[in-house]
Amino acid sequence: MSSLIPSVRSPLEDRSSGFLLVDHHYRIRNADSIALYLLEISNFVSASNQVLPDWMIEIIYKSQENFTRSSDNSFFQDVIYSPSQLWIELNVFIEKEVIFIYMKNLTPEKEVGSKIQKNHEQLLLLAEAANHIIFNEEPKQMLDALFADLSNYLELDVYFNYIYDPNADKLSLMNYAGIDSKTAESIKWLEFGEAVCGTVAQVRTKMIVENIQQSEDPRVQLIKGFGIQTYACHPLLSYGRLIGTLSFGSSTRSTFSRTELELMETISNQCAMAFERVFLITKLKATNQKLLANYDKLRYSENKFTEIFNAAHDGIIVLDADSNIIEANPSAYYMLGLDPSYLISKNVFDYCEIINLDKNIREVTLLVWNGLKKIFEYSVTNKGTSGEQIIIFRDITLKRKTALELIEAKEQAEQASKAKTDFLSMMSHELRTPLHSILGYSQMMIDDEIHQLNGIQLERATKLLKSARHLMELINEIIDHAQTESGPNLMLTDINLSEVIEDTIKLIEPMSKDKNITIENRIKPSCIVIGDLIRVRQILTNLLSNAIKYNYNNGRITIRSTLEEKKNQIKISIEDTGIGIPQNNFHDIFEPFFRIYDPLHNIEGTGIGLTIARNYVSLMGGEIGVDSKQNQGSKFWFTLPSSQNK
Ligand code: ADP
């Protein structure tokens, strides 16, 4: 049959209908050229008496039972797709003698129709794609929906969507279909130039690969492994910037038609725009979030500022470039003696007059609205671009007054103290001169071998001498005390504590020997303190002599030192085995002239030694204290700065 395909077919294509006359043995009796063409018979000579082709007989025969019979003829109509690949409409009239067949070539209409149908389907697909792209904000949902539509139409089995990750400078598989998640994990990252998608990303043009299963190209080996036959990969570009790639593959088809490829490319371009839109929306959302957060922060700080502004004890006013008041806080109203209704939008100098201004120390004396003269400390911010300035001011009128009063009081106190010191010095001098005579003469009387005193006279003279000595001691200590109060005049040096103690022990040796008291110096020779040597010696003398005075005969005194690391001080303690001190007197004994009444022991003293010791210790930056148990002994201690870490 195919050998009969006429070479004249194309010029006849436009002509559409012909007729055919056959007998009941299906032999051709008559036919026009169109009928011959449709039957693929080259000319009538060879057609005459030729039996109809089998396909035609078969159709006529098979359909005979459906013939609509009338009394004398039958009519049948059908449209078939002939072996010559033409669409033919057959109108068959069965007469008694002959069968008349009217044939119409529908192929051109059919082709146009199928093209229209195809175009229509593609348009629908594109409309559907646009729908997915516009309404899906999630790329995955969008691509999955697109793929579902496309795969039906184009017999697709897989799609891969790689996105460019600028941090890794690689492509990352974001969305896919047609492979399992484990496989997806294994192809998660692609380098530029790697496989088909990597190559497309590198060269930024689409790549269509066909007959993959027969290909040895190393770039297609990856998809070959997935059983893909045809593959189309497109770069996703937005304004020249690479977003990623989108590829579709089919395992059943060996090629895609030109229109199908165009369709996939159009959809890929739309996807690129959709991705760009999604990125922009994500960016916009993030920016919006940031703006909202900043707005909240701004509102918070504004509220805080308003609270500070209203609660501040200092006056705060905001002035415009012409010194008109824009804002003022409650303290400002109060300090300037104003009602809140006054201040705003008026010139600040309407309400106060400058009496004195010292810009160096930022102090101004103002005559304020209610007529009071006030002194203010102030600070001014720099003028902003709008010329606005903020003035912060504080009323220091009272502070100034108090400071002046304090200076006056201090001067008065100093004068009084000087008068007291002068008086004491004068008195001591006046008292000591006659006292020296009393001491000298009574000593002479006792020692005179020529005019020897009798028993009662010697006893009285000895009492006189003793009382005079006591008086002298009292006067000396009063002078010492007066001197400590008249102010510090220290000479601070490094002092070897052990050495000073040894010297002091020697000085008081007669006293200790009298009572047979053992003194143990446990201070290390390396112990160095910072202090005034004369005063340190005085403190030690006072404490050691007390430790002897208030000790029992054959008693013991132990002197120790410890380092108080935190304060970098040395603590010196003098412990005796004497009569002790009741706890409620621990504080009193450091007060001037305080003595514990003790008729049992009746020990002489002035009550000034510990006061002097306390004053000296505090002058040198230390502390003094006592711990004691009655009849067991006392432990006096004081601290001085250590020289070790200075
Ligand atoms: P004075 O010893 O001249 O009386 P102080 O000021 O040195 O004056 O001492 C005040 C008082 O503290 C003393 O009168 C005494 O009662 C008590 N006192 C001081 N040192 C000791 C001590 N080591 N043991 C017991 N009592 C003491």
Residues whose N, C-alpha, C, O or C-beta is under 5 A from the ligand:
A	BS01	ADP	N546 A547 Y550 G578 G580 I581 I589 F594 R595 I596 E604 G605 T606 G607 I608 G609 L610 T611 S634
